[in-house]
Amino acid sequence: MAEERHLNIDGRQPDKKQAVVAGGAKKGRKMPLIAAALIAAAFAGAVIFSGGKGGFTVVEAADGVVKIPVSTVGDGHAKYFSYGRTGINFFVLRSSDGAVRVA
């Protein structure tokens, strides 16, 4: 008994056509991922290099000294400051050993 074969209108066997269609779908998956990565990188660059003071508390010096009350940094989380209009940014925190750290 001869093996029965089915062909589609275009002459291809059904399983081969499915493989061709599925293979084309895989190619299109990379483009949205690449676009999303580029958008994320552009957003991160804009945030990092914007030069804005978002999240920074502006402090001024009195007699050449910047004073920040220890009570404002006692919760273990870093607090971010900007020194006047100089563009100098720094953070202060109280570490778990009780020392106040500035960088």
MINU-119925 format. One record per atom (N, C-alpha, C, CB): residue in one letter; atom name; x negated, y negated, z. Coordinates in steps of 0.001 Angstrom, whole numbers. Each point is the difference from the previous one (the first is absolute). Glycine has a CB too. Example, Ala and Ser with C-alpha at 12.3 -4.5 7.8 and 13.67 -1.06 7.14 Angstrom:
2
{residu A atome N u -13190 v 5690 w 7800}
{residu A atome CA u 890 v -1190 w 0}
{residu A atome C u -900 v -1200 w 0}
{residu A atome CB u 1892 v 1173 w 1246}
{residu S atome N u -1542 v -2223 w -1966}
{residu S atome CA u -820 v -1190 w 60}
{residu S atome C u 770 v -1090 w 730}
{residu S atome CB u -1184 v 628 w -2145}
% end
This chain:
103
{residu M atome N u -827 v 1173 w 0}
{residu M atome CA u 827 v -1173 w 0}
{residu M atome C u -882 v -1250 w 0}
{residu M atome CB u 1829 v 1260 w 1205}
{residu A atome N u -1562 v -2168 w -2074}
{residu A atome CA u -808 v -1204 w -150}
{residu A atome C u 333 v -1010 w 1099}
{residu A atome CB u -113 v 384 w -2488}
{residu E atome N u -948 v -1094 w 2886}
{residu E atome CA u 181 v -1013 w 1047}
{residu E atome C u 740 v -1196 w -592}
{residu E atome CB u -2118 v 754 w 1196}
{residu E atome N u 3135 v -1213 w -467}
{residu E atome CA u 798 v -1116 w -485}
{residu E atome C u -643 v -1314 w 474}
{residu E atome CB u 2122 v 1429 w 23}
{residu R atome N u -2321 v -2364 w -925}
{residu R atome CA u -610 v -1285 w 336}
{residu R atome C u 979 v -1109 w -340}
{residu R atome CB u -2325 v 909 w -414}
{residu H atome N u 2389 v -1872 w 1304}
{residu H atome CA u 880 v -1151 w -217}
{residu H atome C u -853 v -1208 w -328}
{residu H atome CB u 1747 v 931 w 1573}
{residu L atome N u -1321 v -1680 w -2550}
{residu L atome CA u -690 v -1217 w -373}
{residu L atome C u 984 v -1164 w 69}
{residu L atome CB u -1605 v 1287 w -1482}
{residu N atome N u 1104 v -2437 w 1844}
{residu N atome CA u 822 v -1203 w -16}
{residu N atome C u 30 v -575 w -1401}
{residu N atome CB u -555 v -469 w 2405}
{residu I atome N u 1283 v -593 w -2576}
{residu I atome CA u 145 v -621 w -1316}
{residu I atome C u -1346 v -419 w -576}
{residu I atome CB u 2270 v -788 w 662}
{residu D atome N u -3180 v 294 w 235}
{residu D atome CA u -1294 v -453 w -502}
{residu D atome C u -987 v 1142 w -225}
{residu D atome CB u 392 v -2136 w 1185}
{residu G atome N u 40 v 3392 w -964}
{residu G atome CA u -852 v 1146 w -267}
{residu G atome C u -837 v 444 w 1188}
{residu G atome CB u -57 v -753 w -2321}
{residu R atome N u 149 v 74 w 3424}
{residu R atome CA u -759 v 372 w 1190}
{residu R atome C u 799 v 948 w 858}
{residu R atome CB u -1190 v -2183 w -53}
{residu Q atome N u 459 v 2985 w 787}
{residu Q atome CA u 649 v 871 w 967}
{residu Q atome C u 406 v -846 w 1207}
{residu Q atome CB u -1347 v 2025 w -784}
{residu P atome N u 2455 v -1715 w 1445}
{residu P atome CA u 503 v -816 w 1103}
{residu P atome C u -1012 v -190 w 1138}
{residu P atome CB u 2264 v 814 w -590}
{residu D atome N u -3004 v 218 w 988}
{residu D atome CA u -929 v -152 w 1109}
{residu D atome C u -1165 v -932 w -362}
{residu D atome CB u 634 v 2299 w 786}
{residu K atome N u -1076 v -2277 w -2026}
{residu K atome CA u -1074 v -892 w -421}
{residu K atome C u 470 v -1449 w -35}
{residu K atome CB u -997 v 1863 w -1337}
{residu K atome N u 2246 v -2086 w 918}
{residu K atome CA u 543 v -1350 w -26}
{residu K atome C u 81 v -563 w 1418}
{residu K atome CB u 1307 v 551 w -2086}
{residu Q atome N u -892 v 265 w 3036}
{residu Q atome CA u 78 v -453 w 1393}
{residu Q atome C u -1387 v -374 w 511}
{residu Q atome CB u 2013 v 1469 w 387}
{residu A atome N u -3025 v -715 w -755}
{residu A atome CA u -1359 v -298 w 433}
{residu A atome C u -470 v -1332 w -582}
{residu A atome CB u -484 v 2463 w 170}
{residu V atome N u 829 v -2729 w -1416}
{residu V atome CA u -383 v -1257 w -641}
{residu V atome C u 695 v -1165 w 687}
{residu V atome CB u -349 v 1188 w -2190}
{residu V atome N u 1644 v -1053 w 2473}
{residu V atome CA u 754 v -1071 w 646}
{residu V atome C u -515 v -225 w 1421}
{residu V atome CB u 2023 v 555 w -1402}
{residu A atome N u -2261 v 509 w 2147}
{residu A atome CA u -501 v -126 w 1367}
{residu A atome C u -1398 v -606 w 13}
{residu A atome CB u 1387 v 1972 w 681}
{residu G atome N u -2212 v -1625 w -1643}
{residu G atome CA u -1347 v -564 w -75}
{residu G atome C u 33 v -1494 w -250}
{residu G atome CB u -833 v 2180 w -842}
{residu G atome N u 1780 v -2646 w 47}
{residu G atome CA u 140 v -1428 w -246}
{residu G atome C u 448 v -746 w 1242}
{residu G atome CB u 531 v 504 w -2365}
{residu A atome N u 260 v 139 w 3209}
{residu A atome CA u 469 v -645 w 1227}
{residu A atome C u -1147 v -192 w 982}
{residu A atome CB u 2266 v 1018 w -334}
{residu K atome N u -3221 v -115 w 356}
{residu K atome CA u -1124 v -112 w 919}
{residu K atome C u -896 v -1175 w -365}
{residu K atome CB u 89 v 2465 w 374}
{residu K atome N u -208 v -2761 w -1643}
{residu K atome CA u -848 v -1094 w -437}
{residu K atome C u 511 v -1343 w 524}
{residu K atome CB u -593 v 1318 w -2046}
{residu G atome N u 1886 v -1495 w 2107}
{residu G atome CA u 585 v -1267 w 407}
{residu G atome C u -42 v -257 w 1494}
{residu G atome CB u 1439 v 196 w -1953}
{residu R atome N u -1827 v 762 w 2756}
{residu R atome CA u -16 v -164 w 1450}
{residu R atome C u -1173 v -846 w 476}
{residu R atome CB u 1128 v 2197 w 194}
{residu K atome N u -2196 v -2238 w -934}
{residu K atome CA u -1192 v -728 w 427}
{residu K atome C u 187 v -1510 w -95}
{residu K atome CB u -1381 v 1932 w -740}
{residu M atome N u 2077 v -2406 w -257}
{residu M atome CA u 124 v -1435 w -230}
{residu M atome C u 677 v -719 w 1176}
{residu M atome CB u 106 v 467 w -2456}
{residu P atome N u 1016 v -2 w 2998}
{residu P atome CA u 588 v -697 w 1155}
{residu P atome C u -926 v 4 w 1220}
{residu P atome CB u 2259 v 640 w -849}
{residu L atome N u -3004 v 430 w 1047}
{residu L atome CA u -926 v 51 w 1126}
{residu L atome C u -1134 v -997 w -171}
{residu L atome CB u 573 v 2402 w 332}
{residu I atome N u -1087 v -2511 w -1532}
{residu I atome CA u -1065 v -958 w -274}
{residu I atome C u 519 v -1426 w 173}
{residu I atome CB u -1080 v 1627 w -1598}
{residu A atome N u 2284 v -1890 w 1112}
{residu A atome CA u 583 v -1335 w 140}
{residu A atome C u 217 v -337 w 1472}
{residu A atome CB u 1115 v 245 w -2242}
{residu A atome N u -625 v 705 w 3031}
{residu A atome CA u 222 v -237 w 1429}
{residu A atome C u -1322 v -268 w 715}
{residu A atome CB u 2038 v 1471 w -74}
{residu A atome N u -3075 v -742 w -279}
{residu A atome CA u -1310 v -213 w 611}
{residu A atome C u -556 v -1383 w -342}
{residu A atome CB u -422 v 2469 w -111}
{residu L atome N u 591 v -2902 w -1117}
{residu L atome CA u -474 v -1334 w -397}
{residu L atome C u 765 v -1103 w 722}
{residu L atome CB u -632 v 920 w -2236}
{residu I atome N u 1937 v -742 w 2384}
{residu I atome CA u 802 v -1005 w 705}
{residu I atome C u -418 v -62 w 1465}
{residu I atome CB u 1930 v 382 w -1582}
{residu A atome N u -2141 v 774 w 2214}
{residu A atome CA u -428 v 33 w 1404}
{residu A atome C u -1368 v -657 w 166}
{residu A atome CB u 1325 v 2109 w 352}
{residu A atome N u -2237 v -1851 w -1261}
{residu A atome CA u -1334 v -605 w 68}
{residu A atome C u 76 v -1516 w -180}
{residu A atome CB u -999 v 2129 w -890}
{residu A atome N u 1835 v -2591 w -13}
{residu A atome CA u 150 v -1441 w -207}
{residu A atome C u 595 v -666 w 1238}
{residu A atome CB u 289 v 388 w -2468}
{residu F atome N u 694 v 251 w 3074}
{residu F atome CA u 612 v -554 w 1215}
{residu F atome C u -1017 v -57 w 1136}
{residu F atome CB u 2242 v 899 w -712}
{residu A atome N u -3001 v 175 w 896}
{residu A atome CA u -1010 v 28 w 1061}
{residu A atome C u -1058 v -1081 w -230}
{residu A atome CB u 392 v 2470 w 304}
{residu G atome N u -821 v -2638 w -1525}
{residu G atome CA u -978 v -1038 w -312}
{residu G atome C u 540 v -1393 w 261}
{residu G atome CB u -977 v 1506 w -1700}
{residu A atome N u 2238 v -1727 w 1374}
{residu A atome CA u 603 v -1312 w 243}
{residu A atome C u 73 v -300 w 1493}
{residu A atome CB u 1328 v 232 w -2113}
{residu V atome N u -988 v 777 w 2899}
{residu V atome CA u 91 v -196 w 1443}
{residu V atome C u -1379 v -254 w 596}
{residu V atome CB u 2031 v 1472 w 72}
{residu I atome N u -3015 v -701 w -478}
{residu I atome CA u -1342 v -110 w 567}
{residu I atome C u -681 v -1305 w -403}
{residu I atome CB u -170 v 2488 w -34}
{residu F atome N u 304 v -2864 w -1226}
{residu F atome CA u -747 v -1153 w -503}
{residu F atome C u 832 v -1271 w -128}
{residu F atome CB u -1420 v 1603 w -1201}
{residu S atome N u 2602 v -1634 w 1800}
{residu S atome CA u 860 v -1171 w -147}
{residu S atome C u -523 v -1203 w 765}
{residu S atome CB u 1919 v 1527 w -302}
{residu G atome N u -2703 v -1286 w 1353}
{residu G atome CA u -518 v -1122 w 776}
{residu G atome C u 1036 v -611 w 917}
{residu G atome CB u -1567 v -440 w -1834}
{residu G atome N u 2746 v 1023 w 1906}
{residu G atome CA u 1048 v -517 w 870}
{residu G atome C u -283 v 314 w 1453}
{residu G atome CB u 1627 v 255 w -1851}
{residu K atome N u -921 v -931 w 2724}
{residu K atome CA u -191 v 173 w 1431}
{residu K atome C u 1129 v 821 w 611}
{residu K atome CB u -1224 v -2177 w 78}
{residu G atome N u 1933 v 2944 w -881}
{residu G atome CA u 1105 v 795 w 515}
{residu G atome C u -457 v 925 w 1112}
{residu G atome CB u 1095 v -119 w -2228}
{residu G atome N u -465 v 21 w 3388}
{residu G atome CA u -356 v 851 w 1119}
{residu G atome C u -1107 v -544 w 870}
{residu G atome CB u 718 v 1861 w -1366}
{residu F atome N u -1352 v -2952 w 977}
{residu F atome CA u -1087 v -594 w 768}
{residu F atome C u 533 v -1203 w 780}
{residu F atome CB u -1708 v 783 w -1712}
{residu T atome N u 1331 v -853 w 2971}
{residu T atome CA u 318 v -1165 w 813}
{residu T atome C u -1167 v -976 w -128}
{residu T atome CB u 1430 v 1372 w 1632}
{residu V atome N u -1125 v -2606 w -2014}
{residu V atome CA u -1052 v -1009 w -171}
{residu V atome C u -378 v -548 w 1373}
{residu V atome CB u 847 v -609 w -2327}
{residu V atome N u -2149 v 610 w 2620}
{residu V atome CA u -508 v -530 w 1271}
{residu V atome C u -1013 v -1105 w -295}
{residu V atome CB u 364 v 2239 w 1162}
{residu E atome N u -469 v -3180 w -241}
{residu E atome CA u -947 v -1109 w -119}
{residu E atome C u -970 v 48 w 1168}
{residu E atome CB u 1707 v -1416 w -1215}
{residu A atome N u -2843 v 797 w 1046}
{residu A atome CA u -1012 v -61 w 1055}
{residu A atome C u 202 v -1259 w 835}
{residu A atome CB u -1632 v 1287 w -1436}
{residu A atome N u 1410 v -1164 w 2739}
{residu A atome CA u -9 v -1150 w 903}
{residu A atome C u -1406 v -79 w 578}
{residu A atome CB u 2507 v 207 w 564}
{residu D atome N u -3185 v -1301 w -816}
{residu D atome CA u -1396 v -168 w 425}
{residu D atome C u -891 v 1109 w -558}
{residu D atome CB u 801 v -1131 w 2090}
{residu G atome N u -523 v 1544 w -3322}
{residu G atome CA u -815 v 1014 w -655}
{residu G atome C u 266 v 1431 w 429}
{residu G atome CB u -1673 v -1730 w -198}
{residu V atome N u 2750 v 1957 w 971}
{residu V atome CA u 295 v 1347 w 498}
{residu V atome C u 1441 v 363 w -356}
{residu V atome CB u -1667 v -275 w 1900}
{residu V atome N u 1846 v 1469 w -2456}
{residu V atome CA u 1339 v 522 w -264}
{residu V atome C u 382 v 852 w 1197}
{residu V atome CB u -324 v -25 w -2543}
{residu K atome N u 1445 v -296 w 3171}
{residu K atome CA u 455 v 759 w 1165}
{residu K atome C u 1311 v 693 w -331}
{residu K atome CB u -1145 v -1615 w 1567}
{residu I atome N u 1176 v 2901 w -1273}
{residu I atome CA u 1201 v 811 w -200}
{residu I atome C u 300 v 686 w 1319}
{residu I atome CB u -484 v 362 w -2485}
{residu P atome N u 1668 v -556 w 3056}
{residu P atome CA u 323 v 644 w 1271}
{residu P atome C u -54 v 1522 w -117}
{residu P atome CB u 1438 v -1962 w 594}
{residu V atome N u -2056 v 2607 w 376}
{residu V atome CA u -128 v 1454 w 0}
{residu V atome C u 1376 v 668 w 15}
{residu V atome CB u -2205 v -205 w 1191}
{residu S atome N u 3183 v -457 w -603}
{residu S atome CA u 1341 v 587 w 69}
{residu S atome C u 609 v 211 w -1388}
{residu S atome CB u 306 v -1099 w 2220}
{residu T atome N u -762 v 347 w -3218}
{residu T atome CA u 549 v 170 w -1352}
{residu T atome C u -568 v 1223 w -709}
{residu T atome CB u 294 v -2462 w -122}
{residu V atome N u -1404 v 3005 w 604}
{residu V atome CA u -626 v 1140 w -669}
{residu V atome C u -29 v 1242 w 886}
{residu V atome CB u -1383 v -1601 w -1311}
{residu G atome N u 2150 v 1616 w 2365}
{residu G atome CA u -68 v 1089 w 963}
{residu G atome C u 799 v 1239 w -337}
{residu G atome CB u -361 v -1724 w 1621}
{residu D atome N u 1087 v 1741 w -2734}
{residu D atome CA u 863 v 1149 w -296}
{residu D atome C u -699 v 1118 w -780}
{residu D atome CB u 1897 v -1583 w 4}
{residu G atome N u -3182 v 1431 w -296}
{residu G atome CA u -738 v 1042 w -715}
{residu G atome C u 95 v -105 w -1508}
{residu G atome CB u 394 v 1442 w 1930}
{residu H atome N u 398 v -2382 w -2433}
{residu H atome CA u 122 v -201 w -1448}
{residu H atome C u -808 v -1225 w -401}
{residu H atome CB u 2302 v 1063 w -22}
{residu A atome N u -2893 v -1007 w -1156}
{residu A atome CA u -797 v -1120 w -486}
{residu A atome C u 889 v -1199 w -301}
{residu A atome CB u -1681 v 1602 w -949}
{residu K atome N u 1202 v -2766 w 1306}
{residu K atome CA u 662 v -1268 w -330}
{residu K atome C u -925 v -740 w -956}
{residu K atome CB u 1236 v -127 w 2255}
{residu Y atome N u -671 v -408 w -3317}
{residu Y atome CA u -783 v -612 w -1059}
{residu Y atome C u 76 v -1523 w 78}
{residu Y atome CB u 406 v 2011 w -1445}
{residu F atome N u -1556 v -2653 w 1295}
{residu F atome CA u -96 v -1444 w 115}
{residu F atome C u -783 v -564 w -1176}
{residu F atome CB u 124 v 167 w 2504}
{residu S atome N u 125 v -1433 w -2778}
{residu S atome CA u -739 v -736 w -1017}
{residu S atome C u -483 v -1287 w 646}
{residu S atome CB u 1364 v 1001 w -1920}
{residu Y atome N u -2648 v -1294 w 1777}
{residu Y atome CA u -593 v -1191 w 619}
{residu Y atome C u 239 v -1211 w -887}
{residu Y atome CB u -1757 v 1411 w 1135}
{residu G atome N u 2705 v -2245 w -735}
{residu G atome CA u 305 v -1238 w -713}
{residu G atome C u 183 v 193 w -1479}
{residu G atome CB u -1256 v -1189 w 1707}
{residu R atome N u 655 v 313 w -2480}
{residu R atome CA u 94 v 77 w -1459}
{residu R atome C u -1305 v 466 w -616}
{residu R atome CB u 1696 v -1817 w 35}
{residu T atome N u -2514 v 2480 w 764}
{residu T atome CA u -1316 v 434 w -472}
{residu T atome C u 59 v 1272 w -838}
{residu T atome CB u -977 v -1055 w 2012}
{residu G atome N u 2060 v 1803 w -1885}
{residu G atome CA u 88 v 1282 w -693}
{residu G atome C u -648 v 1127 w 781}
{residu G atome CB u 9 v -1229 w -2140}
{residu I atome N u -438 v 958 w 3364}
{residu I atome CA u -594 v 1044 w 839}
{residu I atome C u 1128 v 735 w 719}
{residu I atome CB u -2155 v -1340 w 310}
{residu N atome N u 2289 v 2593 w -604}
{residu N atome CA u 1031 v 836 w 626}
{residu N atome C u -666 v 992 w 934}
{residu N atome CB u 1518 v -250 w -2004}
{residu F atome N u -860 v 555 w 3103}
{residu F atome CA u -537 v 969 w 948}
{residu F atome C u 1143 v 642 w 762}
{residu F atome CB u -2141 v -1308 w 210}
{residu F atome N u 1828 v 2399 w 482}
{residu F atome CA u 1014 v 628 w 834}
{residu F atome C u -556 v 250 w 1383}
{residu F atome CB u 1048 v 1057 w -2007}
{residu V atome N u -137 v -968 w 2968}
{residu V atome CA u -341 v 220 w 1397}
{residu V atome C u 903 v 1103 w 525}
{residu V atome CB u -755 v -2414 w 320}
{residu L atome N u 175 v 3301 w 495}
{residu L atome CA u 808 v 1028 w 653}
{residu L atome C u -656 v 412 w 1295}
{residu L atome CB u 851 v 807 w -2211}
{residu R atome N u -52 v -266 w 3097}
{residu R atome CA u -530 v 573 w 1232}
{residu R atome C u -3 v 1504 w -209}
{residu R atome CB u 853 v -1924 w 1485}
{residu S atome N u -2037 v 2527 w -1400}
{residu S atome CA u -123 v 1426 w -243}
{residu S atome C u 432 v 792 w 1230}
{residu S atome CB u -1870 v -438 w -1616}
{residu S atome N u 1909 v 1755 w 1473}
{residu S atome CA u 482 v 861 w 1082}
{residu S atome C u -889 v -47 w 1229}
{residu S atome CB u 997 v 1466 w -1713}
{residu D atome N u -2267 v -1851 w 1553}
{residu D atome CA u -886 v -106 w 1152}
{residu D atome C u 114 v -1371 w 690}
{residu D atome CB u -1556 v 1621 w -1122}
{residu G atome N u 2461 v -2494 w 635}
{residu G atome CA u 239 v -1296 w 626}
{residu G atome C u -824 v -1140 w -563}
{residu G atome CB u 565 v 1242 w 2004}
{residu A atome N u -1518 v -941 w -2882}
{residu A atome CA u -835 v -1048 w -579}
{residu A atome C u 760 v -733 w -1110}
{residu A atome CB u -2077 v 1330 w 560}
{residu V atome N u 1866 v -2621 w -674}
{residu V atome CA u 596 v -788 w -1071}
{residu V atome C u -973 v -3 w -1161}
{residu V atome CB u 1308 v -1453 w 1628}
{residu R atome N u -824 v 1858 w -2789}
{residu R atome CA u -847 v 117 w -1199}
{residu R atome C u 423 v -1071 w -1020}
{residu R atome CB u -314 v 2515 w 391}
{residu V atome N u -672 v -3120 w -1020}
{residu V atome CA u 225 v -1015 w -1017}
{residu V atome C u -822 v 341 w -1224}
{residu V atome CB u 468 v -1750 w 1750}
{residu A atome N u 145 v 1675 w -2895}
{residu A atome CA u -726 v 237 w -1254}
{residu A atome C u 560 v -874 w -1100}
{residu A atome CB u -485 v 2355 w 690}
% end
